[in-house]
């Protein structure tokens, strides 16, 4: 085909590792297809030779058998194909091919030329610990719930949790801006309740409101939360768009840790053969997009993540990713006290224990139940 | 459990139809789980009675067997649980349960109280036709490609397509703001090329640039495109967040038809058992979010949608949805001329034929190839 013009390319490339499902022949074709589909979107025979054919089209760097009908391939792309924005980077990694079954993104390997575009988590594990002044044990987070309670009732709960010494008291992710519990009233009341409790306990518990909203309102809600002394923010990037979270992380004025919630984007991880790996979605991608902690359902709770998948998330939160800080895995989803020992042995100290409904059991004395949980973790 | 306070609820509810996979017993449990997981996120025994238990918790309105190990259920939710925002509406429809396999959203039934929150598509099928002055045949759309060409080269292509009478000349969805083809230069050159061609042909071809970008830049790019006489906009809501598209549709100043691209969110539709139905994702949801046309891969091309799934999309684009306009299905993805007859018999006249690489074949005379295609459709 016609020869393409010379492009001012740096020759720097980033690499994506994909797991492919099918026979060897099918998977070789899939790998080749990814190279074209994610870049030129042109039939191979129509693609110009020269710089486009040699550099813009993806390049298979490695192809190996994992097991029967499972193969893995490393495909590299010119850094220029991703422009300088997270949207287009993600589009090259998993745009059109998200529509094709049997392709799963395992991880990315990004050179400094791309990593320098992202400031990543502002706090990370260290910064989050410092904000809470808790250095030696797992952090403890609980959620204000259930949906339907008034701002006043939730503030009452927040007070009891803070008196009991819970570190992070977050909105349940279903608390948005409903008529029975408006966002602004809730933020004001719950922040105040936690502040008052801190004065009694001498601790640094924080309230983390849910600012998930249409993109144009996320910043507005974050500002309101900051102004009203919230200590962190909860956001569901699957609903707001990833860049709403990234913008907050980059905005110097806010200075609040961000916790990402996994709602709506679960379909990326429910198939073992398609979508995104736990490592990539909850680790690498959330760090690129600025989360300081990533919430996900721990194995054995009321969701279906396996133990291995949870371990992969921990690695994704901690593995080297240029200058981007390590972040907290925050496993939750139906956790109970009798599972604590197991969680500690699996996660060590550097995680956020997310425990909700369980604290409402045992007589329903939230403050006392919280205090006992904190003690258990301090002794562990 | 304790009795919850009385909430000022309207008693209006919206309904979601889910398909569930498993034994009858498993699916009954899943249905019940959805009621709690999507609202109070509380164990059933801890959920307060009264208004929360009776109205906030989802309600199983119907449960029926579809086939062996496939069941369907209609679950209703209080309109107030969705607040007044698309983010929270989507969160109630498919938030946490997106993380659980074997649950698929088939469709939603929204009352006027929710539909009135969304202006939906600004143009719809009629408005889009009017903008193009094409009333009796399918609209024809092609894409500027491949990635790697300069703005000048793409403008040359745009000119040839417009001279050949193609209605909509869109950016390939991988054209973002790369150094070898900056967004602003591309928009200026391609718009001008199409305008000049229109002066020669007397037709109303339009250029539709890709404005997919981080949320804070989408509006900026849309403004630039409008100012530079673009005729429509291409956006990938999976990458920008749905609300970026919705905002554009609601902004009165823009007045440009919006075409949504399916990249990145493919994982919602690759499993027959989990995720979102084609009807809901490409029909109902895209209309709520303001798309005037929805791009997707037609069956039998280089993607894997079935014929039935494509028909479901057409229904989703056209079925009654309050006052929200009907929108264009825009099937593409490796379409060839010899499939035209079949597509016409399946889609009738009211669709946008998306045809890319194929026009570059047959000697590569883009203008002549385009003209022949338009003629074929006018005679059909």
HADDOCK unambig.tbl for C-alpha pairs under 7 A between the chains (distance, minus, plus):
assign (segid A and resid 7 and name CA) (segid B and resid 180 and name CA) 6.49 0.50 0.50
assign (segid A and resid 39 and name CA) (segid B and resid 147 and name CA) 6.26 0.50 0.50
assign (segid A and resid 39 and name CA) (segid B and resid 174 and name CA) 6.62 0.50 0.50
assign (segid A and resid 40 and name CA) (segid B and resid 145 and name CA) 6.77 0.50 0.50
assign (segid A and resid 40 and name CA) (segid B and resid 146 and name CA) 4.52 0.50 0.50
assign (segid A and resid 40 and name CA) (segid B and resid 147 and name CA) 4.88 0.50 0.50
assign (segid A and resid 41 and name CA) (segid B and resid 146 and name CA) 6.58 0.50 0.50
assign (segid A and resid 42 and name CA) (segid B and resid 146 and name CA) 6.44 0.50 0.50
assign (segid A and resid 42 and name CA) (segid B and resid 357 and name CA) 5.90 0.50 0.50
assign (segid A and resid 43 and name CA) (segid B and resid 357 and name CA) 6.76 0.50 0.50
assign (segid A and resid 52 and name CA) (segid B and resid 148 and name CA) 5.69 0.50 0.50
assign (segid A and resid 56 and name CA) (segid B and resid 148 and name CA) 6.46 0.50 0.50
assign (segid A and resid 80 and name CA) (segid B and resid 178 and name CA) 6.13 0.50 0.50
assign (segid A and resid 80 and name CA) (segid B and resid 179 and name CA) 6.63 0.50 0.50
assign (segid A and resid 81 and name CA) (segid B and resid 178 and name CA) 6.41 0.50 0.50
assign (segid A and resid 83 and name CA) (segid B and resid 176 and name CA) 6.85 0.50 0.50
assign (segid A and resid 83 and name CA) (segid B and resid 177 and name CA) 5.64 0.50 0.50
assign (segid A and resid 83 and name CA) (segid B and resid 178 and name CA) 4.30 0.50 0.50
assign (segid A and resid 83 and name CA) (segid B and resid 179 and name CA) 6.78 0.50 0.50
assign (segid A and resid 87 and name CA) (segid B and resid 213 and name CA) 5.69 0.50 0.50
assign (segid A and resid 87 and name CA) (segid B and resid 214 and name CA) 6.13 0.50 0.50
assign (segid A and resid 87 and name CA) (segid B and resid 239 and name CA) 5.44 0.50 0.50
assign (segid A and resid 87 and name CA) (segid B and resid 240 and name CA) 6.78 0.50 0.50
assign (segid A and resid 88 and name CA) (segid B and resid 176 and name CA) 6.63 0.50 0.50
assign (segid A and resid 91 and name CA) (segid B and resid 264 and name CA) 6.49 0.50 0.50
assign (segid A and resid 94 and name CA) (segid B and resid 264 and name CA) 5.70 0.50 0.50
assign (segid A and resid 95 and name CA) (segid B and resid 263 and name CA) 4.40 0.50 0.50
assign (segid A and resid 95 and name CA) (segid B and resid 264 and name CA) 4.22 0.50 0.50
assign (segid A and resid 96 and name CA) (segid B and resid 263 and name CA) 4.71 0.50 0.50
assign (segid A and resid 96 and name CA) (segid B and resid 264 and name CA) 6.32 0.50 0.50
assign (segid A and resid 98 and name CA) (segid B and resid 263 and name CA) 6.74 0.50 0.50
assign (segid A and resid 98 and name CA) (segid B and resid 264 and name CA) 5.36 0.50 0.50
assign (segid A and resid 98 and name CA) (segid B and resid 265 and name CA) 6.49 0.50 0.50
assign (segid A and resid 98 and name CA) (segid B and resid 266 and name CA) 4.40 0.50 0.50
assign (segid A and resid 98 and name CA) (segid B and resid 267 and name CA) 5.53 0.50 0.50
assign (segid A and resid 99 and name CA) (segid B and resid 266 and name CA) 3.99 0.50 0.50
assign (segid A and resid 99 and name CA) (segid B and resid 267 and name CA) 6.33 0.50 0.50
assign (segid A and resid 99 and name CA) (segid B and resid 270 and name CA) 6.43 0.50 0.50
assign (segid A and resid 100 and name CA) (segid B and resid 270 and name CA) 6.90 0.50 0.50
assign (segid A and resid 100 and name CA) (segid B and resid 303 and name CA) 6.16 0.50 0.50
assign (segid A and resid 100 and name CA) (segid B and resid 304 and name CA) 6.51 0.50 0.50
assign (segid A and resid 101 and name CA) (segid B and resid 270 and name CA) 5.75 0.50 0.50
assign (segid A and resid 145 and name CA) (segid B and resid 40 and name CA) 6.76 0.50 0.50
assign (segid A and resid 146 and name CA) (segid B and resid 40 and name CA) 4.51 0.50 0.50
assign (segid A and resid 146 and name CA) (segid B and resid 41 and name CA) 6.58 0.50 0.50
assign (segid A and resid 146 and name CA) (segid B and resid 42 and name CA) 6.44 0.50 0.50
assign (segid A and resid 147 and name CA) (segid B and resid 39 and name CA) 6.26 0.50 0.50
assign (segid A and resid 147 and name CA) (segid B and resid 40 and name CA) 4.86 0.50 0.50
assign (segid A and resid 148 and name CA) (segid B and resid 52 and name CA) 5.70 0.50 0.50
assign (segid A and resid 148 and name CA) (segid B and resid 56 and name CA) 6.46 0.50 0.50
assign (segid A and resid 174 and name CA) (segid B and resid 39 and name CA) 6.62 0.50 0.50
assign (segid A and resid 176 and name CA) (segid B and resid 83 and name CA) 6.85 0.50 0.50
assign (segid A and resid 176 and name CA) (segid B and resid 88 and name CA) 6.64 0.50 0.50
assign (segid A and resid 177 and name CA) (segid B and resid 83 and name CA) 5.64 0.50 0.50
assign (segid A and resid 178 and name CA) (segid B and resid 80 and name CA) 6.14 0.50 0.50
assign (segid A and resid 178 and name CA) (segid B and resid 81 and name CA) 6.41 0.50 0.50
assign (segid A and resid 178 and name CA) (segid B and resid 83 and name CA) 4.30 0.50 0.50
assign (segid A and resid 179 and name CA) (segid B and resid 80 and name CA) 6.64 0.50 0.50
assign (segid A and resid 179 and name CA) (segid B and resid 83 and name CA) 6.79 0.50 0.50
assign (segid A and resid 180 and name CA) (segid B and resid 7 and name CA) 6.50 0.50 0.50
assign (segid A and resid 213 and name CA) (segid B and resid 87 and name CA) 5.69 0.50 0.50
assign (segid A and resid 214 and name CA) (segid B and resid 87 and name CA) 6.15 0.50 0.50
assign (segid A and resid 214 and name CA) (segid B and resid 243 and name CA) 5.50 0.50 0.50
assign (segid A and resid 215 and name CA) (segid B and resid 215 and name CA) 6.73 0.50 0.50
assign (segid A and resid 215 and name CA) (segid B and resid 243 and name CA) 6.25 0.50 0.50
assign (segid A and resid 215 and name CA) (segid B and resid 244 and name CA) 6.80 0.50 0.50
assign (segid A and resid 239 and name CA) (segid B and resid 87 and name CA) 5.44 0.50 0.50
assign (segid A and resid 239 and name CA) (segid B and resid 241 and name CA) 6.79 0.50 0.50
assign (segid A and resid 240 and name CA) (segid B and resid 87 and name CA) 6.78 0.50 0.50
assign (segid A and resid 240 and name CA) (segid B and resid 241 and name CA) 5.67 0.50 0.50
assign (segid A and resid 241 and name CA) (segid B and resid 239 and name CA) 6.80 0.50 0.50
assign (segid A and resid 241 and name CA) (segid B and resid 240 and name CA) 5.68 0.50 0.50
assign (segid A and resid 241 and name CA) (segid B and resid 241 and name CA) 3.96 0.50 0.50
assign (segid A and resid 243 and name CA) (segid B and resid 214 and name CA) 5.50 0.50 0.50
assign (segid A and resid 243 and name CA) (segid B and resid 215 and name CA) 6.25 0.50 0.50
assign (segid A and resid 244 and name CA) (segid B and resid 215 and name CA) 6.80 0.50 0.50
assign (segid A and resid 263 and name CA) (segid B and resid 95 and name CA) 4.41 0.50 0.50
assign (segid A and resid 263 and name CA) (segid B and resid 96 and name CA) 4.73 0.50 0.50
assign (segid A and resid 263 and name CA) (segid B and resid 98 and name CA) 6.76 0.50 0.50
assign (segid A and resid 264 and name CA) (segid B and resid 91 and name CA) 6.50 0.50 0.50
assign (segid A and resid 264 and name CA) (segid B and resid 94 and name CA) 5.69 0.50 0.50
assign (segid A and resid 264 and name CA) (segid B and resid 95 and name CA) 4.22 0.50 0.50
assign (segid A and resid 264 and name CA) (segid B and resid 96 and name CA) 6.33 0.50 0.50
assign (segid A and resid 264 and name CA) (segid B and resid 98 and name CA) 5.36 0.50 0.50
assign (segid A and resid 265 and name CA) (segid B and resid 98 and name CA) 6.49 0.50 0.50
assign (segid A and resid 266 and name CA) (segid B and resid 98 and name CA) 4.40 0.50 0.50
assign (segid A and resid 266 and name CA) (segid B and resid 99 and name CA) 4.00 0.50 0.50
assign (segid A and resid 267 and name CA) (segid B and resid 98 and name CA) 5.53 0.50 0.50
assign (segid A and resid 267 and name CA) (segid B and resid 99 and name CA) 6.34 0.50 0.50
assign (segid A and resid 267 and name CA) (segid B and resid 267 and name CA) 6.07 0.50 0.50
assign (segid A and resid 267 and name CA) (segid B and resid 268 and name CA) 5.53 0.50 0.50
assign (segid A and resid 267 and name CA) (segid B and resid 275 and name CA) 5.56 0.50 0.50
assign (segid A and resid 268 and name CA) (segid B and resid 267 and name CA) 5.54 0.50 0.50
assign (segid A and resid 270 and name CA) (segid B and resid 99 and name CA) 6.42 0.50 0.50
assign (segid A and resid 270 and name CA) (segid B and resid 100 and name CA) 6.89 0.50 0.50
assign (segid A and resid 270 and name CA) (segid B and resid 101 and name CA) 5.75 0.50 0.50
assign (segid A and resid 275 and name CA) (segid B and resid 267 and name CA) 5.57 0.50 0.50
assign (segid A and resid 303 and name CA) (segid B and resid 100 and name CA) 6.17 0.50 0.50
assign (segid A and resid 304 and name CA) (segid B and resid 100 and name CA) 6.51 0.50 0.50
assign (segid A and resid 357 and name CA) (segid B and resid 42 and name CA) 5.91 0.50 0.50
assign (segid A and resid 357 and name CA) (segid B and resid 43 and name CA) 6.79 0.50 0.50
